[in-house]
Amino acid sequence: MSGKNVLGGWDGYNALPVTWDSLSLTERLLRALPLGSCRASIGAEADGQITLEWGRTAQRRLSVSVSPDGDLHYAALLGAEKTCGTVPFVDEVPDTIRNLIRKVC
């Protein structure tokens, strides 16, 4: 089923559909999070990736986009500090992402 569409034409503006690969990787990432991690909001992006968002306030937020090729693109706001980047996901939550989740929650 790799590469097949899960959702299509969902936003009315020709957004790319979410693929089974993105969905599968997102599930694996969520299952790999440590027990007791705060919950993420889940959404679909116009580029076909799935986004996960954590945070309790507007000044402490983390957004992670899960690409179908296994990259995690992240952006975080921690008060006055901003950080962003890309890390690979290979069955374990990268330390960068785990530490950012801890900071925003």
C-alpha positions as CSV (number, residue, x, y, z in Angstrom):
1,M,0.0,0.0,0.0
2,S,3.0,2.3,0.0
3,G,2.4,5.6,-1.6
4,K,-1.4,5.2,-1.9
5,N,-3.5,8.1,-0.9
6,V,-5.4,8.2,2.4
7,L,-7.1,11.5,1.9
8,G,-7.5,13.5,-1.3
9,G,-9.1,16.9,-2.2
10,W,-9.7,17.4,1.5
11,D,-9.1,21.2,1.7
12,G,-10.7,22.5,-1.5
13,Y,-7.3,24.1,-2.6
14,N,-5.6,21.1,-4.3
15,A,-3.7,20.0,-1.2
16,L,-1.7,16.9,-1.7
17,P,-3.2,13.8,0.0
18,V,-1.7,12.1,3.0
19,T,0.0,8.8,2.1
20,W,0.0,5.5,3.9
21,D,3.8,6.0,4.4
22,S,3.3,9.3,6.4
23,L,0.4,7.8,8.4
24,S,2.4,4.7,9.2
25,L,5.5,6.7,10.3
26,T,3.4,9.0,12.4
27,E,1.8,6.0,14.2
28,R,5.3,4.5,14.8
29,L,6.6,7.8,16.2
30,L,3.6,8.2,18.5
31,R,4.1,4.6,19.8
32,A,7.8,5.3,20.4
33,L,7.2,8.3,22.7
34,P,8.0,7.6,26.3
35,L,5.0,6.7,28.5
36,G,3.6,9.8,30.2
37,S,4.4,12.2,27.3
38,C,1.8,14.9,26.9
39,R,-0.6,14.4,24.0
40,A,-0.1,15.9,20.6
41,S,-2.7,17.5,18.3
42,I,-2.6,15.8,14.9
43,G,-3.3,17.4,11.5
44,A,-2.7,17.1,7.8
45,E,-0.6,19.6,5.9
46,A,-1.2,20.8,2.4
47,D,2.1,19.2,1.2
48,G,0.8,15.7,2.2
49,Q,2.7,15.4,5.4
50,I,1.2,14.9,8.9
51,T,1.9,17.4,11.6
52,L,2.0,16.8,15.3
53,E,1.8,19.8,17.7
54,W,2.6,20.0,21.4
55,G,2.3,22.9,23.8
56,R,0.3,24.4,26.6
57,T,0.7,28.1,25.7
58,A,1.3,30.2,22.6
59,Q,4.8,30.9,23.9
60,R,5.7,27.2,24.3
61,R,4.9,25.2,21.2
62,L,6.4,22.4,19.2
63,S,5.4,21.4,15.6
64,V,6.8,18.3,14.0
65,S,6.0,17.4,10.4
66,V,6.3,13.7,9.5
67,S,7.4,13.2,5.9
68,P,6.9,10.0,4.1
69,D,10.6,9.5,3.7
70,G,11.2,9.4,7.5
71,D,12.4,12.9,8.1
72,L,11.0,14.9,11.1
73,H,10.9,18.6,10.4
74,Y,10.5,20.6,13.6
75,A,10.0,24.1,14.8
76,A,9.7,25.1,18.4
77,L,9.0,28.3,20.3
78,L,10.3,28.3,23.9
79,G,9.5,31.8,25.2
80,A,12.0,34.1,23.4
81,E,14.0,31.2,22.0
82,K,13.2,29.7,18.6
83,T,14.7,26.5,17.1
84,C,14.0,24.4,14.0
85,G,15.6,21.7,12.0
86,T,15.3,18.2,10.5
87,V,16.2,14.9,12.1
88,P,15.7,11.3,10.8
89,F,13.2,9.0,12.5
90,V,14.4,5.4,12.7
91,D,12.1,3.6,15.2
92,E,13.3,5.8,18.2
93,V,12.3,9.3,19.0
94,P,15.3,11.5,18.4
95,D,16.7,13.1,21.5
96,T,16.1,16.6,20.0
97,I,12.4,15.9,19.6
98,R,12.0,14.2,23.0
99,N,13.8,17.1,24.8
100,L,11.7,19.7,23.0
101,I,8.5,17.9,23.9
102,R,9.6,17.9,27.5
103,K,10.3,21.6,27.4
104,V,7.0,22.6,25.9
105,C,4.9,20.4,28.1
